[in-house]
């Protein structure tokens, strides 16, 4: 989810007297006891009246971070872990995923001064290591995040190198939290400086022209002391000068009358302007202010004061600012604004809107390099600064393009290509030769040619054509008997483009199908595609997903007894809808770190920011739609498919109370034989910075849970 909890329990026996009766169901696990006895959960009589409607919330107490919740969590952890540990042959799956994961990974490089920086992972390291190479070609290990904590659960959450390449600023996140602590390092010696910055979320550190300090955004320290629940408002922009304590940082800008404004600070390439991209929640639109840094006592100028469209700053020629925007162009366009003549009548369109939505634009070699999507697949094109198209860049295949990465002063740039079956490979494009060459290519233990990815288009409930990419191993027969996993997201204007995961290759090696539909709510077809899946149109997203499942069944890929559903965050909401609205369609459903209580999500941490996407139950006109699909509030007594509700104890973005309440409700209401378990990770957050071993364990649990509940046995050997 864009912008853009460790709890433990006494034994189940100890809780039995105070929490009530348990439900019994068959486990189906070989060697396990005949009956699955769910951990019991207390039921309260909590009822809210919202806009005249009585709304029951019997598990409200699980929102509280106290010993009672700790106890409930520990029992659920033990119960879920015990179920997963008994699945036969799971270690075979762990071993195969580990084997596939174990290859060197090198990122695209980024250059500052005479130094070149890049990340490298030798294969199974928890976190990738930052290296630096000077102009003589001497390589040095600069920062190893694996040494930030004993368990490898601290991760780099941000990085900013001074323009001269001499000083490194980096953010650290602990246990997956969104909270960051920023530190500074001398690149030449590796010496850690005394400077430290605290209480930072959703912010980078932007260096000034003279490399003497950084601009950043931060919040006040949480007053309640509960980092997992306290609401985050009133972000402020500060300037930190190297060598001084944070208490002396200069407040550059705040907006106390607009507590929900967020500030993305940037410094223009020429160093003459401080630029503020001002967000409001997760709305894709933004305001844009700037301040001249080369003028004493300059005021902040509200260049774009209304929340009317997206404006992404690309660069400037003196007073002429270039932007990517979707103003009157839902697929995006590039414009130029002379800030000395800021009236809209003077704005100039450089690259007009086209049928292919623009993903990213970068000025390199004094030209505009445009990354766009053509039916979800990546495309790269070059334009001059007057908007004349120079060429389309030939790509190595049909897949995802990450980048471009480069500087305006350089005559080359880097980009990364990948697909569902092709690992990330970095290419260097040279303007002099007009061609691309491989810069870093991984050496892998499988052949991508053994797999197929096909793109299909299917009709949703209202007739809308929706694309879907389906991957499987060559030789698969469309006999309707294949295990299949349907992954999706569908929200926040996020395009779900082909993403390689070595774990997915293990799934394909087991005979599995991996299918990813591009639901409305994303930006695969521009902002109009996003708008069609937000607020009171959210049901379109769910209907798109069900239609994808029906397509797979109707066309012989799989059947409902071997079809699994999986999604994370906003995709976890989608899973909650799937299990409550269409339980008969799936054999197993996995809601991960999901937003599952749609009536109270905005009351915790950064949840208020999602009301621009979902709406708010506090608004009478928006309440009915939210109540109609809120997963937690739509669990009824019936047969549900096997469900593994996944969350983490340090998730301070989608706080785990969503999963706790939903899991308790689903266990209480399940009348069928399929299991409902909780998978609660300790010392982990929403997903970012998760150690490699933890990722491998998670994938192994997902695939083994699916296979077991498809009534299939994990093979003794996979991929050999």
N, C-alpha and C positions, 0 to 999 in steps of 0.2 A: 504494500500500500504506500502510495506516494505521500510525501510532505517534504509536494513531491512535494515468571515471578517465581528463594528456595524455601519451599514449604514442605514440612514433614508431619506423620500421624502415628498415634499409639495403635495398638492392634485392633482389628475389626471386632474382636470379642469385647474389648473394653468399651467400644462405642455402641455395642448392640443395645444395651439397656436404654440409652438416652436417645438413640436415633430411630429405633423402630424396627419393623419387620423387613426381611429381605425377599428378593425374588429368586426363583430357581429356574435354570434352563440348561439344556444339554450343551456340553462343550464341543463334542465332536472331535476332540483332540485325543489321538492314540495315547494310551497309557495314563491319561488324566482321569480324575474322578468322574463319575457318571453325570453329575449335575454341576452346573456352573452357578455358584451362589454370589450374587452381586453384593459389593459393599453397600451397606444401607446408608441412606441419606435422610437426615431430618427434613420433615415437611412443615413449613410454617403457614400461617393464615394471612401472610402479607398480601394486601389488596390495595392497589392504587386506583383512583378515579381520574381518568384522563379524558377530558372533553366529553364528560357524561358517560363514559364507558368504564365499567369495572374491569380491571386488569390484574389477574392473579400473578404473583411473583413468589412462589413458595420457596425458592432457593436464594433469596436475596442475601441471606447471611453469608453466602460464599463470596460475596463482593468484599468482605472485610478481611484484612490481613491480620489474623489473630490465631491463637492456639487451636481454636475450633476448626478453622479452615485448614490450618497446618495438618491437623490430625486426619481430616477428610482426604487431603491430598496424599498423604503418605500411604494410606490404605489403597487409594486408587492407583498409585504408582506401583505398589507391590502386586496388586491384582492384575494390572495390565502387563507388567513385566513377566509375571508368572505365566500368563496366557501365551505371550510371544515366545518365551523361552522353551515352551513345550512343542513348538512346531517342528516336525521332523526335517532334518537336512538343512536347517537354516544356515549352519556354518558353511556349507558348500556355497551358498549364495554370498555370504560375507567374503569368502576367499576369492570368488570370481570378481566381485566388484572391486576388491582391493587390488587384484592383479590388473584389471583394466585401468584403475585410477593411477597406477604407479608408472607414470612417465613424466619427463621433465616438461615444465610449462614455463614459457617466457612471454612476458607482456610486450606490447608495443612500447618503444622507447619514447621518452620525452626529454627535451634538451633545454638547458638553462645555462647561459654563459658558455664556458668551454666544457661543461660537464654533461654527460648523457646518463639518464636514470632509467631503471627498468626493474620489474619484479621477476624473480625466478623461484620456482618451487621444484625441488628435486623429484617430486612425485607424491610422496605421502606426508610431507611436512604439514603441520596443522595450519600454518599461515605462510603465505609467500614472503620471501625475503627481498628487501630493497637493496639493489646494487647501484653503484655509480662507476662510470668509466670516464677518465679525463681525456684530453685531446691527444695524449700519447698512446692511448689504448690500454692503459693500466686499469684493471678492474679491481674494485674493492667492495666488500660487503659492508653496507652502510648501516642498515637497521634490520634487526631480526625480531619480528613481532613474537616469534615463538618463545623468546626469552622474557617477554613482558609479564608472564604469569606462569606459575608452576604447572598448571593444568592446560595451558594453551588456550584459555578462554578469554584472554584479552586480545583485541585485534586493532589493527590500524583502521581508523574510521575516516581519515582525511589526511591529505598531504598537500603541502604548498612549498615550492622552492623559490627562493628569492631570484630576481631577474639575473643577477650575476652568478647564480649557481653556487653561492658560498654558504648559504644558511638554509637549513631545512626546518620547516614547521610541520608538525604532525599531530593528529588527534588520535586518542586511544579510547576505545570503548571496552567496558568490562562486562563479561557475561551476556553480550548481545544487547546491552542497553543502548538507547538513543543518546543518553548523556555522554558527553565527550570531555576529556581533559586534554589540553593542547600543550605540547612541549617544543623546545627549539634546540637545534643541534648545529655545531660547526661542521660543515661537510669535509673540510680538509683533514681535521684531526679526529672527527667522530665524537668530540667532547660535547656533553650535554650542558647547555647553558642554564642559568638560574631561572629564566623566565618560565612561568606556568600560567595557563588560562583555564578557568573553571566555569561550570554551569553553562556549557555550550551545547546546543542542539540545533540540528538543521542549519549548519553554517560552515563555510570554509574560512580560511585566513588569507586575505588578499594583500600582497605586498605593495608598499608605496613605491614611487619612482626611484627613490634613492636607496632602497633596500634597508631602511632604518627601522621599519616597523610594519605592522599589519592592521588592516581593518577586519572586524569580525562582528558577529551578532550573538547575543547571549540573553538568557533570562535571569531574573532574580532567583536566588536560592529558594527552593520550595519551603514555604512557611510551615506546612503541616508535617514536614519531615518524611512523608511517604512518597518515595520516588516513583512508585508504581501506580499511584492514584491521583496525586495532586495535578490539577489542571494547569497547563502551560499557556500563559497569556503575557502580553506586553514585552515582546522581544525588542531589544535595543541594539543600536549600532555603536561600537566603540573603536577607538584607535589605541593600539598598544605599541609603545616605543621600546625597542630592545634595550635591555639593561635596567628597566624600571619595574616595580611591582604592579600587579594588576590593579591594586587599589588606586594607582595614579593614572589609570587609563582614562582617556578623554571621551566623554559621551558625545558622539557625533550627531546622532539623530534618534529621536523617540517619538511615539505618537500615542500618548496616554489616552487620548479621546477615542482611539481606534485600537482597542486592546487585542483584537484578532488579526492585526496586520503582522506579516512576517517580512523580514528584510534580507534579501540576498545581495550582499555587497560585492562590488567588482571595481577594479581600477582599469581605466582604458589603456590600450596598448601603448599610447604615447605618454602615459603617466599623468596626464593633465586633468583628468576628471575622475571623481568618485561617482559610481553609478549604483543606484538602488533599484533592484527589481522587487516590487512590493506585492506580495501574495496575500490572499485572503482565504484562509483555509486551504483546501486542495483544489480550489477553482483554477482551471487552466488559464484563466485570464489574469492579467497583472497590471499594476500601475508602474510608471517608470519616472524616477526623479534623478537629478544629477547635481553635482556641485563642482565648481572649478577649484582645483587644488593649487593652481599657480596664481590665484588671486587672493590677496589677504582679505579676510572677513567676508568671503563669498557666501551667499545664501544658497540654500537648497532650492533648486528650480523644479517645479512640478510640470515636467514636460508632458506627461500623459497622466492626467489626474483622475480619469474615470476608469472604472472597471468594465471595459468594453470588449477587450480582445487580448490575445497573447502578444507580447512584445519581447523578443529575445535579442539582446544586443549582440551584434556581430563584430563591430569595429568602427573606427571613425577616421575620416580625413579632416583634421582640424575640427571645424564646427559641423561637419556633415556626419551624422550618425546613421549606420546601417542596421536594419532590424529584419528578423524573420517575424512575420505576423500573420494572423488569420483574420484580420479585420476585413470584412467583406470578401473573404477568400478562405472558406472552411478547410481547404487542403493546403493552405499556406502560400505565402508569397514573400518576396524580399523587397523592402522599400528603403528609401533614403530620406532623412529629415535633416534639414539645416536648422540647428537650434537657434540661429539668429533670425530665422524666418519660420517659426514653429507652427504657423497656421496650417490646418489640414489641406487647404487649397494649394499649398506649396509643396506638399509631400510628393515624392516621385517614386513610381513603381519601377523597380529594376528587373526583377524576375516575376512575371505574372503567375497567377494560379494555373495549375494544370490538373489533369486527371489523377496524377500520382502524388499523394500527400508527401510534403517535405518533412523529413525526420530531423535533419541537422544541416547546418551550413557553417562552413569555416572559410575564412579568408587566408589563402596561402598563395605565395608567389604573385601577390596583388591580383588574384583571381578568386572567384567564388566557387568552392567545391561543395556540391549539393548532394546529400544523401537522402534518398527518397524510397518509397515503397511502391512496388508494382504488384498488386494482388499479394501483399504480405511479404514478398521477396525483395531483397535489397537491390538498390540501383545507385550508381555514382555518376555524376555529371559535372562538367566544368563550364563556367560562364565567366566572361570578363565583367569588370565593374560597371559597365554600361548595360549589362543584361544580355549580351549576345552569347548564344550557346556556342561553345568551342568544340565540345565533344562529349560523348558518353564513354566512360572508361570500361573496357572489357574486364569482366570479373571471372574468377576461376570456376564458378558454378552458380547454381540456384540455392541461395541461402541467406544468411544474415550478414549485414555489414555493420561493424562497430567502428566508429570514427567518422570522418578523418581526423588524424592527429598531426598537427604541424604548426608552423609559425608563418606569419605574413611575409617575413623577410627571407624565407627559405624557398628553394625551387624544387622541393620534394615534400611528400607527406607519407604517413603510414595509415594503413587501415587493416582491420582484422576480419577475416572471413570464417564462417562456420555454418554448420547445418546440424540437423538432428543426428546425423551419422558421421560428420566430419569435424574433428577437433579444431579448436581455434588456431588459425594459421595467420601470421602477420606478413603483410606485403608492403613494399616500399614503392610508391609511384614517383617516377622521375619526370618532371615537366620537360626536361631537355630531350629525352628520348621518347616521351609520350607513352611509356609502357610501365607495367608493374613487374616486380621481381620478388620472389620469396625472401623474406628477411629472417623469419624464425618459424620452423616447421617441426611439430612434435613427432617423435618416434613412438609409435603405438603398437600394442600387442594384438591388433585385429585389423582386418581389411575392410575399409568402408564400402568396397565394391560388393561385399557379401550382403548388403542391405539395400532396401528400396524405400524412398519417400515419394509418395504421390500426393498431388493436390486435387481435391474434389470440391465441388460446390453443391450445396443442398438447400432445400427450401425450409425456412422456419415456419412457425405456426401461421404468421400473417403473410406468408409468401416471399419474404425477404430472402435473397440469395446470400448464403453465408459460406465462406471458404473454410476448408479443413485440410491439414496436412496429416497423412497417415504413414507411419513408418513400420516396417516389419522386415524379417529376414527373407531373402530370396527363396523361392520354393514353397512359400506359404500357400495353402489352399483355402479358398473362400467357401468353406463347407459349413460355416456358421458355428464352428466348435472351438475357435481359437480364444485363448484368454486375451482380454483387451483392457487397456487403461485409458480413460478419457480425461485428460488434464485441461483445465481452462481457468481463465481469470475474469475478463469482462468488466472493466471499470476504470475509472480515474484517468481516462484518455491514454492508457498504457497499451502500446502495441505489443502483442505476443508474437514475436518473430522467432525463427528457428534457433534453438538454444541447445548446444551440445552438452550432454552429461555422460560420462563413462558408465554410470550406473544404468542408464537406459539401454546401453548395449547389452548388458547382462540380461535385462528384461527381454530384449529381442532374441537373445540366444536361447532363452527358455521357451521360445515359441510365442512370446507375447507381441501384441500390437500396441503401439503407442500413438494415440490420436490426439491432435490439438486443434480444436475449432477456434476461429477468430470471431468471438462473439461481439455483438454490439456493446457499447460501453467503453471499448478500446478506441484507438485512433488509427487502426489499420486503413480506414477509408476517410481519414480526416475528422474534423470536429463534429460533422453531422452524424458520423457513426457513434461517436461518444455520446452526444446529446440523446440519441435514440435509445440509450440504455441507462439513463440516470434519472434520479428523482422518481416521479410517478410512472416512468417508463421502465423501471428496473425489471419488471416481469418479462420484458422482451429478452433480457439477457438469459433468464432461466429458460424461457421457451426455445431460444436458440440452442441452448445446451441439450435440452431433451430431444430436439430434432436431430442433433448430431448423433446422440445415442441411437435413436430410431434408424438413422441412416446406416450406421454400422451393423445393426441387426438385420435390417431389410435387405442389405446388399451382401450378406453372407460372410461378413468379417467375424462376427461373434454372435452370442445370444445373451439374454438377460441373466442367465445363470453363471456367465463367465465375463461379465462386464463390471469393471471397477470405475469409481469416480473419485477424482482427487483434485484439490485446489487449496491454495494458501492465501491467507489474509482476506482480501476481498473475494478471492476464489474460495476461501473457507466459508464465507457467507453463501456463495453459490452452492457449495456442498450441503450446507444446512437446509437450503431451499430444496435441493434435490432429494434429500432423505425424507423430508416432510411432505413435499408435494407429489413426488413420483417414486415412492419406495419400491414399487414393483418392477421398475426399469433396471435396477442395479442389484448385483449380488453383494457388493461391498462398497462402502462410501467412506472417504477419509477427509473430514474437515480439519484443516491444519491452521493454527493460529488465526481462527476465523472471527469475524464480526457477527455474532449470533444473537445478541439482544439488541434489536434495532430501536428499542424505545429508550435505552439508557446509555448507549455507546458514547454519546457526546458529553457525559458527565465525568470522564476519566482521561487523564493525561492530555494527549493531543486529539482525542476523539472529536472534540467540538469542530475541528477543522474539516471533518468529513461531511458536515451538514450541507455543504454546497453540492456534494455528490448525491447524498442519500435523502436530504431533507431532515427535519427534526420533529420528534413527537410532541415537542412543545408548541408547534404550530398546528392549529386546528385543521387547516386545509391539507397538511402533509401527513397527519397522524393516520388516517385510514389506510393509505397505501403501505406504510411501514408496518402497521399492525397486521395487515393482511398476509404479509410474507415473512415477518420476523420469525426465524427458525425456532427460537426458544418458546415463543408464544403459540406455535402451531404444532407442537408435539401432542398427539392424541394417543389413546390406547389402540394399538394395532400392531400388525407384524411389520417389523423394520428389517432391512438388510443388515448384514454384518457391518458394524460401524466402529471405526477407531478415531476418536476425537483427540487431536494432537495439539499440544500447546507447550509452553516453556515457562519456567518459574520466574525469569527475569524479563519477560516481554513487557516493556513499558510503552509499546505502541498500541497493539491490540491486547490489552491487559487480559490475563488468563481467566478472569472471572467469567468471560463469555463462554469459554470452553467448559469451565467447571459447572456452571448452571445448566448449560445445554446437555452435557454428559449425564448429570444427575437426573434431569428430566427424562432423557431418552431411556436410561436404565429403568426408571420407574414405570414408564409407559410401554416398554417392549412386551408384546404378547407372543412373539414368535420364538423360534429356537436359535436364531442367529445371535452371536455375541455383540455386546456393546461395551467397549473398553476405552479407557483413557490411556494415552501415552504422554506422560508429563516429563519433560526433560528438566534436569537440574543444571544450574549455572549456564543457562542459554537464554536467548532472547527471541526476537522476531525472525531471526535467520541470518542476519548479517554477521560476518566474522566467525561463523561456527567452525570449529576445528574439523579437519579432514576425517579423523576417526569417528567423530560424532555424526558427520554426514553419511559415512558409509553405513554405520549402524542404523541410521534412520531409513535409508533406502532399503536395507536388508529387511527391516521390520515391515516396511510398506509392502514390498513384493511378496514376502512370505505370508503376511496377513491376507493379501489378495489370493495367492495361490491356494492357501489352505481353505479359504471360504469359497473358492471355485470348485472345491472337492478335487483338487489336483495335488500331486506330490512333487515337491522340488526334486529335480533329477539329481542323481548321485554325482554327475559330472555336467558342467555347463561350459559350453564354448570350446570344447576340445574334441 
